[in-house]
């Protein structure tokens, strides 16, 4: 699989929302039935890091090569000193958790594992972050360098589509239910229309459909997240990303500039940077300016899953900044 170059074009598409909604519904169904993917024995929740493993020179064969016979493994070669690695790593970990077993992420610290570092160099790779895909014991170069979350999602989707066409995906990775397993609940047709409109850029239709879902159920997280994405997409349509970030860095006291920069960071997949920027703005402002930054941060929270650890961290930081 060739390496991919990424651009920010179309980065507003945070990707795979229909699939995520389907997975959420299926997980809820399994939890209600007490089946796989629900609570662990004793009522404990399933481990958040179940689909992310740290790999060493000694464990690579068992954790990656052998595991790849039943499920694809993406191997993230990284190092503590590598700044781009720290951008890409959390994105991969988040997507692995969302995939819920469709693929596994194996992380390799090249400083601590010289044999794997040497093997990476033998493949002609000279820089990190570098991600390889291992399927049925075969290692395929996949990604070179960091990229925003939407583009990483898209690249993984393209990878799986190519593997599917070649007949290389194990059954477990195809997302097919096990024999005899009950079918998952169907997606709401209105949600499908809303997601398709959002993906195609028809924000007017997307807004109307998500609003319809929220009117029906004000607790619908997917609809609320969708409306947040519509709002975000509309705000960034006329924004020059590079200039917005430069203007904000040049004028920390300009609240409007900070809001625009946070939007740009959000659509670029730099979620923590967007949250940190707005928390800092809340901390150094007062009155209407502080309230504007606070409300924008809460709006960005709505786009993310409620249990995303970055949201929890930012909520605590916001509370500290306010009080």
N, C-alpha and C positions, 0 to 999 in steps of 0.2 A: 504494500500500500504506500503510495508516494506521500511525502510530506506535503503539508498544506500551508499556504500563506493566507493570512487573514486580513480583512479590512473592517472598518467600523460601519460600512454601508449596511443598512438594514438592522443595526444592532438593537433597535427598539424591540424587535421580535425576541422575547425572552425564551421562546422555543418550547415545543413538546408539551403544551398545556393540556391538549386533549388527552394525551397519553397519561399525563400526571393525574388528571381528574379521574380517568378510568382506574388507574392503580389505587387511588385513594378510595374509590367506591368499593373496589374488590377487597382492599385491606379491611375496610369497615365490615364488609360482609363476612370475611373470615374471622374477624375479632368477635362478631356477634355469635358465630357458630363455634368459636373456640378452636378453629383450625389453624394450620400453619400460617405464620406471619402475624398472629395475634399475640396474646400474652404468653410469656414464658411460664414454665411450671411454677406454681406458687403465686401466680398473679403478677409477676414482675414483667415489665415491658421488655420487648426484644431489644438486644444491644444495638445502639445507634451505629457502632462501628463494625457491625457484623460483616460488611461487604468491603472493608478496607483492611489490608494486612501489611505489616512491615516485613520486608523480606531481606535475608542476609545471603552471603555467599553459600552458607551451609543449607539454608532452607529453600533456596530458589527452585531446585528441582521438584520438591514436593509441593510447595505453595503455588508455583506458577506452571511448570511444565506438565506435571501430572494433573493438576486442577484443570488445566486448559482442555483436557480431553472431554470434560463435561460442561464447562462454561468458559466463555472467552475471558481472558485476563488482560487488563491494560496495566502496563508496568511504567510507573513514573520514576525516572531517574532524576534525583535532585541532590542539593547540598545546602547546608545551613547558610553559607555565605552568598547564595544565589538569590538575588532579589526577585527576578521573574519567577523563580520556582515558588516563592511564597505567594505569588499572585495566582499561579496556575493550580497549585496543590489543593487549596480549599475548594476551588471550583470542581476539580475532579472528585474530591471526596463527597461533595454535595450531590453530584450527579450519580455517583455510585450508590449513595443511600437512596436516592429517588428510584434508581433502577431496580432496587429490591431483589437482587439476585440474578438479574438478566445478564450482568457481567460483574466482575470483581476487580477492584483496584489494588495492585501490589506496589508498595513504595520502596524504593531502593536509595539509601543514602550512599552516594558513591565514595565519600570520604571514609566511611566505615567498612566498605565492602570493595576492596581493591580488585578482586577477581571479576566482579560484575562490571566495575568501571573499565577494566582492561577489555572486557568483551564488548562493551559499548563502543570503545575506540576502534576495535577490530572491524566493527560494522561501518566505520567511516564517520561516526558521529563525533564532533569536536566540541559541541557546546550543550549546555543544559539550560532550561528543562528540556528533556527528551522523553517522549512517550512511545512505547512499542506495544503492539497488540500481539498476544500469543493465543493462537487458536489451534487446537488439536496438536499441540507440541511444536507448532511452526511459529517463529517470531517474525513479525512484519513491522518495519519502521512505520510510525504513524504520525506523530506530531513533533515538530521542532519549534521551540520557543513558546512563550506565553501568549494568551489570546483572551479576549473577553468571553464571558460565560455564554452568550448566545452563539458565538462562532464555535466554541468547543462543543456545545450541544449539537450543532449542525454537523460538525465533523464526525462525531460519534454516530449520528444517524446515517450519514453517508457510508461510514465504515460498515455498519451492520447491514445496510442495503446491499453493498458490494459482496459481503460475505454470504448473504442470503442468496444472491443470484448465482454465486459459485457453489452453493450447496454445502458450505463449510460450517454453518451454524449448528451446534448441538440442539436437540429438541428443547432443552430447558431454556435456551437463550431465545428461542423463537417466540416465547410468550404464550405457547399453547398450553391449555389446561391439561393436567394429568388425566389419563384414562379414568372415566367414572366420576371425575370432579364436577361439581355443579357449575353451571355457567354463571359468570359474573353478572351483576345487574346492568341493564342497558343504560347508556348515557341519555340524559334528557335531550330531546331534539332541539329545544331552544338553546341549551348550552352548546350543542354542536354548531348551530347557526352562529352563535355569538363568537365562538372560538375561530370559526372559519372566517368570519368578517374581520376579526382582530388580526389574524394571520395575513389576510389579503390587504389590510390597510384601510378597509371600509369602516372608519371609526364611528360614523353616524349610526350604522346598523348595529355595530358591536355595542355601542352605548345603550341603544334601545333594548337589545336582547338581554344584556346583563341587568339592566334596570328592571326588566320584566321578571327575571329570576329573583332579584332581591325583593321585589314587591310581593312575590309569592312566598319567599322565605327570607326574612331579614338576616338570618344567621348563615346564609349560604356563603361560605368563605371563598369558593371559586368565583362566584359572581362579584363579590366585593373586590377580590383581587383583580378580576377582569376590568372592572370600572376604574380601578386605580391605574391599570396599564393604559387604558384609553386616555385618561387624564394626562398621564406622563407622556404618551405619544404625541398628544396635541401640543403640549408645552414645548417639546423639543423640535417640532417640525421646522421652525424658523430659526433655530439656534445653530450658530457655527461652533462646533464642539471645541476646537482648538482655541478660538478667541474667548469663549466663555470661561474656560479654565484659566487662561492667561489673565483675563480681566479680574477674576476672583482672587487669584494669587497676588495681583498688584494692588488690590483694594480690599483688605480684610474687613473693613468697616462697612462696605457696600453690601447690604443684606440681599438686595435683588440679585447682585452678581453671585453671591454665595448660593442662593436658591437655584439659579440657572446652572451653576457648576455642579451642584449635587445631582440635578436631573441628568446631566451629561454623564457623570460617573455611574449613575444607576443604570442607564441604558447600555453603558460600556461593560457592565458586569462587575464594576468596582463598588460593590455594595457597601463594604465596610468603610471605604473612603467617603462615600456619600453620607453615611450615617455620622462618621466622625466629624465631617465638615459642618453638618447642621448642629450637632451637639456643641461644637466649639462656638458656633454662631450664637446659640442660645446662651452659652456661658458668658459671652462678652457683650451682650445687648440687654435692653430693657424695654418695657412698654410694648408698643405695637410691633416693633422690629423683632423682639424676642418671641412674641406670639406668632408672628408669621413663620419664623424658623421652626418653632415647635409644631405648628400645624402641618408644615410641609414634611417634617420628619414622620409624624403620625400617618400621613398619607402614604409615604413610602413604605412604612411598616405594613400597611394593608396589602401591598402588592406581594409581600413575602408570606410563606407559610408561617402560621402563628408559632410553631415549635422550632423555627429556624434559630439556631444558637446565636446568630449575629443579631437577630431582633432582640432576643433576651438581653444580650450584652449592651446593646444600644439603649434599650429601655432603662436599664439600671444607670447608665451614664447620663441619660436625660434627667432622670429623677434627681441624681446628684447635682446636676447643673442647675436645676430649678430650685432646689432646697438646700 
